[in-house]
Amino acid sequence: MHTLDNVIWQALTTRQVPFAECFGRARRFVREVTSLTAFAEESPEGYAALAGLVGAGGTAALFLEGEYEPRSGWELVGGAPLLEMVCENGDLHQEPPGSAPEIIPLGAQEAAEMVELATLTKPGPFGLRTHELGKYVGIRCQGKLVAMAGERLKVPGYTEVSAVCTHPEHVGKGYARALMTEVMRGIRERGEITFLHVRKDNSRAVELYERLGFRIRSMPQYTLLRKT
């Protein structure tokens, strides 16, 4: 198995164990961090462990290898095909001083603003403690947080860039590229490789990521289930 296969499980059993809640062969992140969930394998035993983890009425946000096949006791709430992309030798060119927007660190004090921006732009599951997963940076305009990006899943040798989002009134200004470049530079300085997940139908974002040097590795299925 490659390190990026079943990547949520890999993260919660290696570098991000401190954020894990466990039941048998199923794990999920602490709910205030993110709703991402995983099992060791997609099997009856895996779903049984998942049921024990989330409980009746609970939800699980999974990355599956293919489309979800209906199972007794589970309701499909939503989902979307994703692209998992990896950047091994991307372009981390910096804008000349004076032309680049000011990039600021984000943390606990900005958590509510970060959730508000993520709720508006929907880059993926984001909670009040998601910022604890790694470095997060943002851009303000007239005091308002209008763009951000940061680190989410971490497995041996790899770190995911996530929560790349820009307020609709500020798209097209290069903020996403500037923030991603800042986050990716830190990942590379640690000797790690950057990867990310993006909706397959988000062509604008995919084009940006390809310009930065990302290439498609796999096509997982984001699947949100509820235990009935």
Secondary structure, DSSP 8 states (H G I E B T S, - for coil): --TTTTHHHHHHTTTTGGGEEEETTEEEE-TTT--BEEESSSSHHHHHHHHHHH-TT-EEEEEESS-----TTEEEEEEEEEEEEEESS-------TTTS---EE--GGGHHHHHHHHHHH--S---TTGGGGS-EEEEEETTEEEEEEEEEEEETTEEEEEEEEE-GGGTTSSHHHHHHHHHHHHHHHTT-EEEEEEETT-HHHHHHHHHTT-EEEE--EEEEEEE-
